[in-house]
Amino acid sequence: MGRTEVVLPPAPLESLDEYLAGGGGRGLERARALGPVGIIDELARSGLRGRGGAGFPTATKLRSVRDAAGRHRYAVANGAEGEPGTFKDRAILRANPYQVVEGLAIAACAVEASEVFIALKASFERERARVLDAVTAMENGGLLGDLSVGIVAGPEEYLYGEEKALLEVIEGNDPLPRWLPPYLHGLFATAPQLGWTPHDPETGHRGAHESNPTAVNNVETLANVGHILARGADWFRSIGTPESTGTVVCTVVGDVERAGVVEVELGTPLREVLEAHGAPRAGRTIKGVLSGVTNAVLTADRLDTPCSYEGFARAGSGLGAAGFIVYDDTACMAEVAAVLSRFLWVESCGQCPPCKLGTGEITAALDEIVAGHGSRESLETVNHWLDVVADGNRCFLPVEAQQMIASLLREFPADFDAHLDGACASTRDLDVPKIVDIDEQGAHYDLRQRRKRPDWTYDPEVRAAD
C-alpha cells in the first residue's frame, strides 16, 4: 500500500519543541517571506485540494477570499467532523495539532486576516484540549504574532460541518446554512443577505457595509499547508497523482476486522486500503463500500478504484472525506438505505421544504419496505422524491440523499425485491456509523442517533445507547 506519512505521524507529538525540532514552523516563516500572493501561488502550484469532501482547489478558495470586497477578512478551521464513517480530522488533531494551527496561520497570512477560529464539536473534548495546548504554546512561543485565535465548541448536529452553517455557530446561532458562500458573506458581516437577518452596523463605521469574506478550510487541508510551504510545491506534487496531489487520510469502518485511520498516497487502490483493515472478514465477501453518506456506493467489482478524486469520479462516485463504510454479504442494502436515509432526514434543518419533506417521505417509504409492508408504489414514492428533494437546496444534504439512495436502488434491486416479496433473510441490527471514537476495540458509534428526531431532540422512548 502507498502509505506516506505527511500529516499523520506514527506517534503523537507531545510538545511544541518536538514539533519545531521536526521542522515545524518553517512553513509559517516562509509564508511571511512570500506574502499573500506568493503563498497562494505556491499552494496553486502544489495542486492541494480541500480534504473536507468536495476536493475544491485550496488556492482558488483563498484567492477568492483575498480578492473579495470587504474591510475585514477571517480564516476558519473546520473541525466539526460529523460525516458517518469518518474520524480522520480527530486523528490528526490528536496526533499533531500544531500543524493545523500553523496551516491556519498561513491561511490568515494569505487572506490578510487578523482573527481566526478553530471550530470543533463540544463533544470533542480530547481534541479541544490538544488544540488549546497547541495554540497556547505557539502564542507563548511568539509563532503566531498578533494573530487572534478563537476556539469554538459547537453542537452535535451534522450540518454544523457545513461551512455556511459553521459560520452561524461561530456567531452564536444554530447550525442553519446561509444562502451565500463564505467568500461572499462571511463572519460578522453587516451587509444584508436574502433570508438572513444581518447584524447591527458596526459602531463608528461609515460608508457601505461589507461582507467580511471568510476562508473556511478543513482540518486535514490546513494540516498540509505548512508542509507545502516548508518543503515546496514540487515535493508535494511528487506524491499522489497529477490531478490529486499529496496524501489522503482514510477512515475504514463497518464489516472489517480492524477499524482505523491510515494515511496513504492519493491514487492507492481502494482494495489495498480495505485489506489493510481486514476487509473482507474471514469467510465473507464485500458487497458494497460507501464513502460517508455523500456519494454513490461502490460495488465489489470496483474495489480497484484508485483513492483519488478523478478515480472515484470515473467509477461513478466521489472520494468525499475518505471515510469508507464497508458492508459485506451479510448486509441487506435495502436496510442500509433506510438507516442512512433516516440519518439525513433527521439531520436536515428544515429551511428548504423539498429537502425536509422529501427526505422524510423517502425514509417513510423505505421503512415500509424493510418492515415488509411496502409495495411497488413505495418504490415509486422513493423515486419521485429523489427527483425533487434537492429543489432550491441551500446545502448539499439532499443531493447526498439523491446520490447515495439512488445508487443503492440501482445496484442492489434484489435486496429491495426480497423485502417486497417477504423473502429477506437478514437478521442484522444496523446503526448509523457516526463515530464517537476508534480504539483497540474498534469503532464506537453514537447510538443516541437512534433516538434523534427530525426537530433535533431525542425520543426518550426509543432504545438508547448502552
C-alpha angles and dihedrals in degrees: 000000000000095000114171124174112220108129101008109064121200090247131023117265109241102195146018089246090059090050093049092046089058094052100275116152095032092100092056091047091053092044091058089051093049097046126210098304093045093049093052093045091052092050090047090054090049092058092224112174127194114273096203093092110278098071092220115170108265095213092053091053093049092046092051090054094046092048095045121102116259145110094231132037130192138193123211134192110216108215097150091118111183108138108128111253094022130115103142099109092053090047090053094047092049093049102040120355092164093074091053092052090046091050090050091050089052090050088052089053090049095054095031095242122162095193131049137177135210110207119202135157117264088235090062092084096150092050094046090053091052093048093047091051091049095048092046093049093047092047092049090047091055094241096124099047111194094340112133112220121195124190114209124199109203141181130285096248120124093231092061085083092057106101097230092047089046090062090052090055093049087055090052099260136117118279096264113145117240123224099244127058120249095257088061099036116017140166122331091354118175097198112101121251130199111265095005132092111234126225120258112276116273113271111255094006119136129195131024116348115237141218100242096223111226132200112218114189132174120251093246092049092054092045088064097048099077092047091052094050091046098045101027137247094274091059091053092046089054088069123069126359131318091259097034109040127189129008135312128215108227129199118204121193139146124057096013135116094233121024112204153120126272135173115225138172111268108257095043109139114257090231091063092050092051095044090054087063097045102264124186100036118233111290094007136097129218113255102180143342126213125198095219113301095296104084145043118281120260113223126215093267091061100054092111088066109129115246094243135108093251093042095056091042091056088051090055096254139077135251092227113171090333093249102147120201110194123205121186132199093284091068125091107218092205087062090046089053092051095048095047093042089056090052091056093045093050093046095047109110097218098234091117110052096204089057099047095039094040098049088046094051092045091051093047091051093047090048089053090052097049091044090058095248098100132107140188086278088061089059090047089053091053093049093046093054093043087062095055107023093099097048108134093356119173094194137030099255098100091045087056089055091050095050100040101040095040090053093052090050091048099045101037108034091145091064091056092044090052090059093046089051094044092243105113109127098189115129098176124127104217127202132191104262093232099154123225095172144339119217141144090298092056135250119342116207129208100252090184085082087079089066098043116117129206091258088059094251124117128246110230091201096063119087108269133205118292 
